[in-house]
Amino acid sequence: MQFQISQLLIGLIGIPAFAFAVILPGEMLLRRLAPVSQARLRPWLWLSPVLAMTGVVIAYPLEASVAFAFQDATSSHWVGFDNFVWAFRGAMRSVLFNNLLWIVVFPAATL
Protein backbone atom coordinates (compact mmCIF):
# COMPACT_ATOMS: atom_id res chain seq x y z
CA MET A 1 0.00 0.00 0.00
CA GLN A 2 2.82 2.41 0.86
CA PHE A 3 4.49 1.73 -2.51
CA GLN A 4 1.27 2.65 -4.31
CA ILE A 5 1.00 5.91 -2.38
CA SER A 6 4.56 6.86 -3.30
CA GLN A 7 3.83 6.09 -6.95
CA LEU A 8 0.71 8.24 -6.74
CA LEU A 9 2.68 11.13 -5.24
CA ILE A 10 5.35 10.83 -7.91
CA GLY A 11 2.67 10.87 -10.60
CA LEU A 12 0.68 13.75 -9.14
CA ILE A 13 3.52 15.95 -7.89
CA GLY A 14 6.86 14.79 -9.25
CA ILE A 15 6.09 14.56 -12.95
CA PRO A 16 4.34 17.94 -13.21
CA ALA A 17 7.13 19.50 -11.12
CA PHE A 18 9.73 18.07 -13.50
CA ALA A 19 7.83 19.42 -16.53
CA PHE A 20 7.48 22.82 -14.87
CA ALA A 21 11.19 22.87 -13.99
CA VAL A 22 12.08 22.27 -17.64
CA ILE A 23 9.47 24.38 -19.42
CA LEU A 24 9.54 27.56 -17.30
CA PRO A 25 13.28 28.28 -17.68
CA GLY A 26 13.08 27.18 -21.30
CA GLU A 27 10.29 29.67 -22.02
CA MET A 28 12.29 32.42 -20.35
CA LEU A 29 15.25 31.65 -22.61
CA LEU A 30 13.05 31.40 -25.71
CA ARG A 31 11.66 34.88 -25.17
CA ARG A 32 15.15 36.28 -25.72
CA LEU A 33 15.39 34.74 -29.20
CA ALA A 34 14.08 35.96 -32.53
CA PRO A 35 10.43 35.05 -33.33
CA VAL A 36 11.52 32.64 -36.06
CA SER A 37 13.76 30.74 -33.64
CA GLN A 38 11.04 30.76 -31.01
CA ALA A 39 8.57 29.16 -33.41
CA ARG A 40 11.08 26.50 -34.39
CA LEU A 41 12.26 25.63 -30.86
CA ARG A 42 9.08 25.98 -28.77
CA PRO A 43 7.54 22.61 -29.80
CA TRP A 44 10.76 20.83 -28.85
CA LEU A 45 10.84 22.60 -25.50
CA TRP A 46 7.31 21.44 -24.69
CA LEU A 47 8.03 17.92 -25.92
CA SER A 48 11.31 17.58 -24.02
CA PRO A 49 9.83 16.51 -20.63
CA VAL A 50 7.67 13.89 -22.30
CA LEU A 51 10.56 12.63 -24.42
CA ALA A 52 12.84 12.48 -21.37
CA MET A 53 10.30 10.56 -19.29
CA THR A 54 9.56 8.20 -22.16
CA GLY A 55 13.26 7.61 -22.60
CA VAL A 56 13.64 6.70 -18.94
CA VAL A 57 10.59 4.45 -18.98
CA ILE A 58 11.83 2.66 -22.11
CA ALA A 59 15.60 2.76 -21.61
CA TYR A 60 15.72 1.24 -18.11
CA PRO A 61 13.62 -1.86 -18.88
CA LEU A 62 15.48 -2.34 -22.17
CA GLU A 63 18.85 -2.22 -20.44
CA ALA A 64 17.62 -4.62 -17.73
CA SER A 65 16.27 -7.04 -20.35
CA VAL A 66 19.57 -7.08 -22.21
CA ALA A 67 21.45 -7.71 -18.95
CA PHE A 68 19.07 -10.55 -17.99
CA ALA A 69 19.47 -12.14 -21.43
CA PHE A 70 23.12 -12.86 -20.67
CA GLN A 71 22.52 -14.31 -17.17
CA ASP A 72 21.26 -17.67 -15.98
CA ALA A 73 17.67 -18.33 -14.86
CA THR A 74 18.37 -17.10 -11.35
CA SER A 75 20.21 -13.96 -12.58
CA SER A 76 23.12 -14.89 -10.34
CA HIS A 77 25.69 -16.00 -12.93
CA TRP A 78 26.84 -14.54 -16.22
CA VAL A 79 26.41 -17.13 -19.01
CA GLY A 80 27.12 -14.96 -22.04
CA PHE A 81 25.63 -16.20 -25.29
CA ASP A 82 24.66 -19.64 -23.92
CA ASN A 83 21.02 -18.58 -23.66
CA PHE A 84 20.99 -17.57 -27.31
CA VAL A 85 22.69 -20.79 -28.40
CA TRP A 86 20.03 -22.73 -26.50
CA ALA A 87 17.22 -20.68 -28.07
CA PHE A 88 18.39 -21.05 -31.65
CA ARG A 89 19.53 -24.69 -31.50
CA GLY A 90 17.05 -26.37 -29.19
CA ALA A 91 13.32 -26.77 -28.88
CA MET A 92 12.86 -23.00 -29.04
CA ARG A 93 13.48 -23.07 -32.80
CA SER A 94 9.86 -23.98 -33.56
CA VAL A 95 8.63 -21.25 -31.20
CA LEU A 96 10.84 -18.67 -32.92
CA PHE A 97 9.59 -19.84 -36.32
CA ASN A 98 5.95 -19.46 -35.22
CA ASN A 99 6.69 -15.95 -33.95
CA LEU A 100 8.32 -15.11 -37.26
CA LEU A 101 5.13 -16.23 -39.01
CA TRP A 102 2.91 -14.08 -36.81
CA ILE A 103 5.16 -11.01 -36.94
CA VAL A 104 6.26 -10.98 -40.58
CA VAL A 105 4.40 -13.39 -42.84
CA PHE A 106 0.80 -12.97 -41.73
CA PRO A 107 0.77 -9.14 -41.73
CA ALA A 108 2.53 -9.10 -45.11
CA ALA A 109 0.01 -11.57 -46.52
CA THR A 110 -2.87 -9.52 -45.12
CA LEU A 111 -1.62 -6.36 -46.80
N, C-alpha and C positions, 0 to 999 in steps of 0.2 A: 504493500500500500504506500509506503514512504517513497519507493522508487517511482511510482506513478505520479505522486504529488510533485516530486522534483522534475520529472519530465513535463508536467503541466506548467510549472513555473518557468522552465526554460522556454517552452513554447509561447507562453503568454507574455513573458517579460524579456527574456534573453534575446530572442530572435528579433523582435521589433527594436530593442535597444541597439543591437548590432547594426541593423539597417539604418537606424537614425544616426548612429555614430559614423557611418560611411557616407550617407547621402548629404547630411547637413554641411560638413566641411567641403564636400565635393561641390555642392551648389554655391557655396561662398567663393570657391576658386573659379568656378565657371563664370560667375558674374563679372570677373575681371577680364575675360576673353572677349574676342570679337563675336558678334552675333552668329556669323557663319560657323565658327568653331564651337560655339555653344550648342547650336542645332545638331552638329555632328557628334559631339561628345555626350550630350545629356542622356540619350537613350542608354548608352553604355554605363553611365554612372548609376542610373536607376536599376539596370540589370545586374550590376556587379555584386550586390549582396546575395541575390538569388543564385547567380552563377557560383559564387564562393561556397554557399551552403550546399548546393547540389554537388559541387566538386568534393566536398568533405563527406557527404552522405554516400557518394559513389566511390570515391577513391579509397576510403578506409576498408569497406568490405571487399573491394577488389584486391587490395594488397593482402588482406588476411586470407582470402581464398587462394591466392597464388602461394602464399607461405604454407598453408595447410596442404596444398597439392604435393608438396615435396616432403611431407612428414608421414609417419606411420599412422595407423588408425587411432592411436591414443594421443597423437601430437606430442610425443615425448622424444622421438628420435628422428633424425634427418635421414631420409632414404633416397633422396635425389630423384632420379628419373625412374626408379623401380615401379612406382605407381602407374606411370604412363606405359611402361613396358607391359605390365600386367593388363592394362586396359586394352591395349591394341593387339596383344597376342592371345589373350585368354577368351573366356566366355563372354566378355564384354563386347567383343567384336560384333556380334549380332545386334546387341543393343545400340551400339554406335551406328550401325547400318540402318536400323529402323529410325533413329533420330535423323539421320541424313535424309531419309525418304520424307519424313514429315516436315523438315525444315527447308529442303531445297526442291525436291522433285514434285511433291503435291502442290505447293503454291505455284510453281512454274507451269505445271500442267493445267491448273485452274485458270491462270491468265491466258 
